[in-house]
Amino acid sequence: MSLYSRAETNAQSLTVLNTTEKNSVDKYDWDDTLIVDGDSTVAGAQGYATAARKTVFIDAVEATLAENRERGLTAPGWWEYMTYTDAAGQTRHKAQHLVGFKYAPANTADLDDAVAADVASAISISVQPAAVTGAATPYTGTFAVTASATTGSLVYRWQRQTATGTTWSNITNGGVFSGATTATLTLTAAAKATYDGYKFRVKITSSAGAEEVISNSASITYA
């Protein structure tokens, strides 16, 4: 099992726990669980929901970008990274520095770009979701957002909050909902008894690793 999936050379100095190890490095999490090469999935033991862990590489330029620093990826080298939605509906990040490089080779157009942005990337919302008032019951209609990114394609995640709630939860397709990961969330035959006063919003990231942007919330009220 090797940490090195890139073509580094022995001339590139590595620091692993204050050594200059260049051979295979087995990766262990802080709870001594072996993390395999590539993505793996864990659940619960450290207090978070099931989430995918990725091993990503950060070069010297990437380490300076706000897009990466807000994820905790703050220095060149190999990182174990995961993101998840907590019980309050907030996006959380966990990053553990596995291997530090003294001279990090450039890292561009890799599969980890959604996590480790290569260049500065920003998302802007031009049209926010609109509230629905006087809805007939059962209600069939949409909440939509219009957004753009300077680089990469957009990634959407709609969330909902109950009429009396204070936290947000991710929406999954099924039941009255479809389009939960698109620009337009559709409700089909949503009953007043359940959804009157519900609020909806969308969290947006990008395939180029842009910082997350959250839309305004929009509510639904029935006639």
Helices and strands as residue ranges (DSSP letters): E 14-15, E 27-28, E 34-35, E 40-42, E 51-58, G 62-64, H 66-69, E 77-85, E 91-101, E 123-127, E 132-135, E 139-144, E 146-149, E 154-161, E 169-170, E 177-178, E 184-190, H 192-195, E 199-206, E 213-214, E 218-222
